[in-house]
Amino acid sequence: MIMRIARTTDSDFEALYQRITQRGRVFDEDLWKVVEKIVDDVARKGDEALFDYTQRLDGYALTAETVAVSGKELEEAASRVEASDLAIMRQAAQRIEAFHRHQIAENWTVSDEPGIILGQRIVPLERVGIYAPGGLASYPSTVLMAAVPAKIAGVGEIILVNPSRGGQIHPLIAATAKLCGISRIFKIGGAQAVAALAYGTETIPRVDKIVGPGNAYVAAAKKMVFGQVSIDMIAGPSEILIIADQTAQPAFVAADLLSQAEHDEMASAVLVTPDEVLAREVSVELKRQLERLPRRTIAERSLEAFGAILVTDNLEGAVTVANRFAPEHLELIVEDPWKLLEGIKHAGAVFLGHYTPEAIGDYIAGPNHVLPTGGTARFSSALGVYDFVKRISVVCFSRDVLEDYGPKAARFARLEGLDAHGNSISLRLAGKNS
């Protein structure tokens, strides 16, 4: 049996839940020590350490002259992408832009009484670093999902880092970067790239925020440099939870579970249903579809370790389970998904109905696919325009109003033992300049 079928009332359900939700939650102590040394070395030694780790860990040599992708390299790599594929990527970019433009926040001011003006300014970040995973695979969709909202927000400069096999940028990454207007691209990856973006080196500029997913080393490095720079989130292994009823097609459900399981062996795919017949049919369908899946071994290990088919008493119980998991991706393959949506409190993104597979959201639907994982959807959201701006409060008081509120604020300050705070108000009320 690839995926265990269990009832949520089983005595060992809690252990199963913990195994799935705690996977990848804590960094291995040895991994943390390795990343700590990499980050520290790059922070102290700059390019010397950056290039050394790139050679040792990624297997290609870089210098200050070759670390950046030249304009010629970018053009040559991008030219190798088929026109039809480029058209698809362009349409995806357009849809992503259209969706994210709804997230633009405006400056505002308000005068709640004469003599007081309060407000908020929305200011874009000056420089952002995007980490695009590389190595054996290429993920141009990640570039789109990060760069498009950053552009809409008005970020001054976008830096792209991408581990380049053999020191050559992947054609799809090059083409996507061109689509997004990104001209500064560096052939670096791993924890050393995160450190370089956080602290800056002789050739890599320091950024204000780092966004984009990566492996465990990248995630640990992002956590380590947080505070030195801002980050989007600590991305864990991918996950999907599907709520399905008797109207669901077993083949659709199985295919969607496998779409996440093929990511890596730590990915999680969970089906929650009140229909025991569907549960059994999906289990059979999973085995059938696995037979012809190129990444079969990865998907099979993922399903066996962190997959489950959970049977509940009813759909309301399925919603309760889903909210507890707070999954990155949640599919509602049920007769009335909009009604069920009303009860969903925690999810990175929700996909409604029989013809909205999660994969459509990965590429061309429009909403962002950089999503909270590991249950963090309880308190965090998808990447968006709001991640690339700061909010600055604006306060303006007239003298007359200060005479009313000032003594109260000064007293409040002294209650906290901060006399200088109180004095800064009292001096103004006394009409003194020094």
Protein Blocks (a to p, Z undefined) as FASTA:
>chain_A
ZZdcddfkbmklmmmmmmmmmgokaccfklmmmmmmmmmmmmmnmmmlmmmmmmmmnopa
cdfklmpccfklmmmmmmmpcfklmmmmmmmmmmmmmmmmmmpccdddddfbghiacddd
ddddfbdcddddehjbccfklmmmmmmmmmmnopabdcdddddehhiacfklmmmmmmno
pabdcfbehjklmmmmmnopaklccdfbdcddddfklmmmmmmmgojaccfbdcdddddd
ddddfkbcfklmmmmmmmmmmmpmmbccddddfbfklmmmmmmmmmmmmmmgmklmmmmm
mmmmmgccdddfblklmmmmmmmnopabdcdddfblmlmmmmpmbdfbdcedjklcfklm
mmmnopacbdceehlmmmpccddfklmcccdddddddfklmmmmmmmmmmmmmmnopakl
mmmmmmmmnopaZZ
